[in-house]
């Protein structure tokens, strides 16, 4: 049965793992949990980031032999519920590390947070609310 201890991996392609790492690690403050260190033909380059003690992580993949172009939509969101007002220094750090602040497609997110496009075009929402549900 799925419960609060179940591990979750969110996987998606990346055009540039180094740029994604700068955004998610240096910008957002996640940790590198795993990465491939040797290139093997027929395999994907891999970067996993997240909080070290969490039951979830973000997996970013790149296959230089058959690269995929990420194709996120305006509703492909990674929402992080911070439970506090969004620190402008965090937004500035994300922008300094390859992000672009954008208006949200759904105005709810602009009312309760900040939306930043990552280097691959995916949207990260920093939400000032707590997750209560």
N, C-alpha and C positions, 0 to 999 in steps of 0.2 A: 504494500500500500504506500502511496505517496504521502509524505508528511514533511515537517519542517527540517528534517535531517537529510532528506533526499537531495542528492547532488544534481545540479542543473548546469548544463553547458550550452551557452548561446554561441553558435558557430556561424561565421560568415566570411566571405572572401575579402581579401585586401589587395589593392594595387601595389602597396608599398609598406611592408611590415615595419621598416625603420620609422617611417612617418607616423604610422599607427601607434608604435611604441612611445614615441615622443609625446603624442597627444594623451594617451591613456595612462602612461606611467609618470612622465615629468609634468604633464599638464594636470591630469585628474588626481594623480596620487595613488593609482593602483600599483600592485607589485607584479613583476614577471614571475609567474608560477612555473612556466615551462617554455622552452623554445627548442627547436631543432638546431643543432650546431653543425651538422654535416649534411651537405647536399648529396642525396642519393637519387639517381635517375628513376623516374616514375613515381616519386613521392612528393608530397606537398611540403613546403616550408611552413612552419607552424609557430605561432606565438600565443600563449595563454596568459591572460592577465586577470587580476581580481584581488580582493582582500585575501590575505593568506589564511585566515581562519573561517572564511565563508564556505557555504555549501554550493556556491555558484561561481562560475568564471566565464569570461569571454574568450572564445577561441577564434583567432584570425588566421586564415590560411592563404597561401599563395603558391601556385604551381607555375613556375616560369616556363615550363614546356607547353602548357595549355592554360594560360592565364584567363581568369574570368574578370569581367568588368563588373564591379558592384553596381547594382541597380536598385537602390533603396527608393521607396516612395515617401511621400510626406507624412505617412502614418507608421513608418518603420522607426519606432522609438525605443531607446534604452532610457528608461526613467529611473532616476535615483532620488528617493525620498529622503531629503536631508533633515527635515523637521525644524529648520531654522531659516531665517532670511538668507538669500544667496549672497555670499561674500563677493563683492566686486573684484577682489584680488584673485579669486578662483576663476572667474570668467576671464579676466585679463591674462591669467596664466594659461588657460586653455587656448586663447587666441594667440598668445606668443608661441605656443607649441603646435600650431597648425590648424586650429579650429577657427570657425567663422560663426559669430553670433547671427542668428536669423530669427525672423518672426515665426511663431508656430502656426501650423495649418489650423489647428484647433485652438481658439482663443483661450480656452481653459488653461493651457500651459503658460501662456503669457501672463495670465492673472496670478498664477501660483508658482512661477519660476522663470527659468531662462533656458532657451534652446540654442544649442551649439552644434554646428555641422562638423563632423570629424573629417580627416583628410580623405576618406573614402566616400564621403557624401552621406553617411548615416547620421541620424540625429540623436543627440544626447540631450535629455531634459534633466536639469537640476531643479527639483521641485522643493519648495519651501514647506510643504505640508508633510505630515507624517502619514505613513501607510497604516490605515486602520482596518484593513479588511481582508 
